Amino acid sequence: MPYFRYEGHRLAYTIHGQGPRTTVLMPGLLLSQKMQTPLAGDLARHGNRVVTFDFLGHGDSDRPQEMGCYSMPDFARQARALLDHLDLEQAVVGGTSLGANVTLELAALAPERLKGMIIEMPVLDKAIPACAAAFAPLLFALTYGEPVMKALAFGARRVPRALVPFTVELALDWIAQDPGPSAAVLQGILFGRTAPERTVREGLEAPALVIGHPRDPVHPFSDADMLAAELPGGRLIDANSIIELRVSPERLTGKIAAFIDECWDEAGASSARRRARAARA
């Protein structure tokens, strides 16, 4: 797996496919780039070069234990550093959950670098109560229950991955991590901002495909709907479930591939923004 150096740390990425059009996909909180591998492969077969990426503290990238290493703006700067490392003036950039919010941060930090945004399961205003309920106990367990969490991690590492479905494999990889750095990631994120404020989001001009899921309190559909309305070039598509893109991806993959094609077609991107504005009028 290739790496590049960022502020003294190694950050991991993988390239799928080839060609002049690049899409960058980023994972969810404490998950690895592996979660985006099936989508990356499908998009590569549509003629795209796709790069999956591990933030600091995730996957095969370095995992320091200091909470000061982790924040949404820091993750966005790491994504920009990846574009610099790959000599990419522009790319379509997207991600899931944490990766979705980092995409918004990158759009605010360096809007000229984005041809488009793929935003799956954004975590915004309506998600705050569920996030507090979910992540506070997890942070407590990672911090004060470290011996137990290390025992769980040891057990998860011993399960043969070839014997389990892909979604179970992702869950096992999540459990198998050292709890210390994972706690630091959560602390850094919980004590920082989760996304650019609304007035900033309303000025992000890049075309955006926002994917919302039903029955998911941590990623409520209302947040996806609100974001699609805020973004000048935003459009919303409904996933049938939180795992559709992981277990039955054909419908959503086709929409994502068509969106990427449109982003690289200047006339198509302009038309997409006009349609988005007309839909909100």
NORHU-V466262 format. One record per backbone hydrogen bond with DSSP energy under -1.0 kcal/mol. CO is the residue of the C=O (numbers start at 0). NH is the residue of the N-H. E is the energy in kcal/mol with one decimal. If there is no record, write none. Layout:
# NORHU-V466262
{{CO/NH/E} {CO/NH/E}}
This chain:
# NORHU-V466262
{{1/12/-2.0} {3/10/-2.7} {5/8/-1.9} {8/5/-2.9} {9/61/-2.7} {10/3/-1.7} {11/53/-2.5} {13/51/-2.3} {15/49/-3.1} {20/48/-2.6} {21/91/-2.1} {22/50/-3.0} {23/93/-2.5} {24/52/-1.6} {25/95/-1.5} {27/30/-2.0} {31/34/-1.8} {32/35/-1.8} {33/36/-1.5} {35/39/-2.8} {36/40/-2.5} {37/41/-2.2} {38/42/-2.7} {39/43/-2.3} {40/44/-1.8} {42/47/-1.6} {43/46/-1.8} {48/22/-2.4} {49/15/-3.5} {50/24/-2.7} {51/13/-2.2} {54/57/-1.8} {57/60/-2.1} {61/56/-3.0} {65/68/-2.0} {66/69/-1.9} {70/74/-2.4} {71/75/-2.3} {72/76/-2.1} {73/77/-2.0} {74/78/-2.1} {75/79/-2.3} {76/80/-2.2} {77/81/-1.8} {78/82/-1.9} {79/83/-2.3} {80/84/-2.8} {81/85/-2.2} {82/87/-2.9} {83/86/-1.5} {90/114/-2.3} {91/23/-2.8} {92/117/-1.7} {93/25/-1.7} {94/119/-2.4} {95/98/-2.3} {96/100/-2.1} {97/101/-2.4} {98/102/-1.7} {99/103/-1.6} {100/104/-2.1} {101/105/-2.8} {102/106/-2.2} {103/107/-1.8} {104/108/-2.4} {105/109/-3.3} {109/112/-2.1} {110/113/-1.3} {112/90/-1.9} {115/92/-2.5} {116/208/-3.0} {117/94/-2.1} {118/210/-3.0} {119/96/-2.8} {123/126/-1.4} {124/127/-1.2} {126/130/-2.7} {127/131/-2.4} {128/132/-2.2} {129/133/-2.2} {130/134/-3.1} {131/135/-1.5} {134/138/-2.9} {135/139/-2.2} {136/140/-2.5} {137/141/-2.7} {138/142/-2.1} {139/143/-3.1} {140/144/-1.4} {144/148/-2.6} {145/149/-2.7} {146/150/-1.8} {147/151/-2.3} {148/152/-2.4} {149/153/-2.3} {150/154/-2.1} {151/155/-2.6} {152/156/-2.1} {155/158/-1.0} {159/162/-1.2} {160/163/-1.5} {164/168/-2.4} {165/169/-2.2} {166/170/-1.8} {167/171/-2.6} {168/172/-2.4} {169/173/-2.0} {170/174/-2.3} {171/175/-2.2} {173/176/-1.0} {177/181/-1.2} {178/182/-2.4} {179/183/-1.8} {180/184/-2.3} {181/185/-2.2} {182/186/-2.6} {183/187/-2.6} {184/188/-2.2} {185/189/-3.0} {186/190/-1.9} {188/191/-1.4} {196/200/-2.2} {197/201/-2.4} {199/202/-1.6} {200/203/-1.6} {206/116/-2.3} {207/234/-1.8} {208/118/-3.1} {209/236/-2.5} {210/120/-2.4} {211/238/-3.1} {219/222/-1.1} {219/223/-1.3} {220/224/-2.7} {221/225/-2.3} {222/226/-2.6} {223/227/-2.4} {224/228/-1.5} {225/229/-1.8} {226/230/-2.5} {230/233/-1.9} {232/207/-2.5} {234/209/-3.0} {236/211/-2.2} {242/245/-1.1} {242/246/-2.4} {243/247/-2.4} {248/252/-3.4} {249/253/-2.1} {250/254/-1.4} {251/255/-2.6} {252/256/-2.9} {253/257/-2.0} {254/258/-2.1} {255/259/-2.5} {256/260/-2.2} {257/261/-2.0} {258/262/-2.3} {259/263/-1.8} {264/268/-2.7} {265/269/-2.2} {266/270/-2.2} {267/271/-2.3} {268/272/-2.0} {269/273/-2.0} {270/274/-2.4} {271/275/-2.3} {272/276/-2.3} {273/277/-2.5} {274/278/-2.2} {275/279/-1.1}}
